Amino acid sequence: MQRRTLLTAGAVAGLGALTGCASPQVADYANQRPALDLRRYFNGTLDAYGVFTNRSGEVVRRFVVEMRCQWNGDEGVLDEAFTYADGERQRRVWRLTHQGDGVYVGRADDVVGEARGRTAGNAFRWNYTLQLPIDGRTFDVQFDDWMYLMDERVMLNKASMSKFGIRLGEVTLSFVKRPS
């Protein structure tokens, strides 16, 4: 019986390791079109519409974002004005730097350290820790953030949120670039 338990545990651990290796990488999207250049897409004014879902998939918050974005060479500013369905408002100003070869670094006042990411094809993936205010307290929450350019105006965004490796939920957004 003990041997069967050990074999089962070994098989489950091996399956977990294989599943972890199978997660998508941004390079998997290198041949997808249209090609995403963050400096071109996040330039001008965009509107975004999003939801936060908890671990069970329940929508617990809805919001809209107006983004005013501009670049000067490889330095960009994304000024986000959030309005939540309950009337709460927030603002986040990202300062991005394109480091070449599709690599971007970002900073914002409520981001711990810096966000780091890479584009390939139509996709952008970046990771960061956000200081998230909840019920009068602030928690450091890790984001695994994916964006997919659909066409010259629309991009979809899905971000997984976790703390101590435990999945808390997801943020799903659609960005729509206003005509210039």
N, C-alpha and C positions, 0 to 999 in steps of 0.2 A: 504494500500500500504506500509506504513511504517513497519507494522508487517511482511509482506512478505519479505521485504528487510532485516529485522533483522533475520528472520528465515533462509533465504538464506545465509546470512553472517555467522550465527552460524554453518550451515551445512558445508560450505566451510572451516571454521576454524577447525571443528571437523575432516573433511576428511584430512586436512593438518596435524593435530596432529597424526592421525592414520598412515598416510603415513610416517611421520618422525619416528614413532616407528617401522615401518616395514623394515627399512634399515638394510642391512646385518651386522652382527657382526662377528669378527674373530672366535669366538667359534662355529659358524654355520658350520665351515669346519673341526672340530675336528676329524671326521671320514674319511676324504678324504686322499687318499694316492697317491703318496709317501709322507711320513712325511718330512716336511721341518725342517732342522737344519741349520740355517744361518752360523754357524761356519764350517760346512762341505761344504755347497754349495759355499759360498763366501770364498774359499780357493784355491789359484792358480790364473791362468789368465783366464779372461772371456772377451768376446766381446758382446757388446750390440748395438742394432739398434733401433732408435726411431724417433718419430715424435711428434711435438707439434701441436695440433689443437685448433683453437679458438672456441668461443661459438657456432658458426654456423656449426662447423665440418670441416672447411677448414684447410688443412695442411699449416701451415705458416712457419714451420722450420723442417728440417731433420738433423739427426746427428748420428754419431757412437761414441762408447765409448770403450776404452780399459781399463779394470780394472785389477789391480794387487792387490791381496788380501792375507792377511796372518793373522793367529791367534796365540796368545800365551796364552793358557788357555782360559779364558773368555774375553780377550781383543783382539780386532781385528782392523786392518787397511785396509780400502778399498780405494785405490788410483785410482781415475777416471780421465782419459784423454779424454776430449770431442773434437771432430772435427765436425764442422757444415758444411753443404753443401756449404755455402758461404765462407768457408775457415777460419772462426773464430775458435779459440781454447780456451778452458777453462780447468781448473783443479779443482777438488774438492777432498779433502782427508777426508774421514769419519773415526772417531775413535769410534768404537762400544764397548759396554760392555754388556755381557750377565749377567743378574741379577738373573738368575734362573727362573724356571717355565715358560719358553718361553718368558720372558720379556727382551727387549733390550732397551738400551739408546744409543743415538748417538750424536756426535758433529762434526761440520765442521766449517771452518772459516766464511762461508757465511750463516750459520744457526743461527737464533736468539734463544738463550737459548739452549735447547736440544730437540732432536727428541725422542719420546717415542713410543714403539710398542710392539706387542705380536704376537707370532706364535701359530697356532693351526692347526693340520693336515698338509695339503699342503699349507696353506695360512699364509701370514704375512701382518699385517696392522700397519702402523705407521703414525703419524701426526707430522708436524713440520712447522716452518715459515722460508722461504728462502728469503734472500736479493737478489732480481732479478734485474740485470742491464738492463734498457731499455732506449734507446735514450739518453745516458749520465746521466740518473738519476737512483736511486736505489729505488725499492719498496719492502716492506715486503709483501710477498705472502704466504698464507696458503696452505699447501699440505695435502691432504688425500690420502695416498699412499698404494696401495694394490699390493701384489705379490703372484703369484700362481705357485708352482713347478709342472711342467708337467711330467718330468722324471729326471734322474740323471744329465742331461746336459742342459735342457731347462727350463727357467722360464719366465713367462709373467708378465708384470708390467703395471698397469694403475693408474695414479695419477690425481686427480681432483685438480685444482688450483682455489683459490678464494681470494677475497679481500673485506673486510667489509661484508662478507657473500654473495657476488655476484660472481657467477661462471664465471671465466675468460676463461677456456678451460681445456684441458687434455693433459697429456703426456702419450704416449703409447710406451712401450719398450719390446723387446725380448732379453733375456740374453742367451748366449750360452757359456757353460763352455768348455774350451779347454781341450783335453785329457792330462793327466799328464805324 
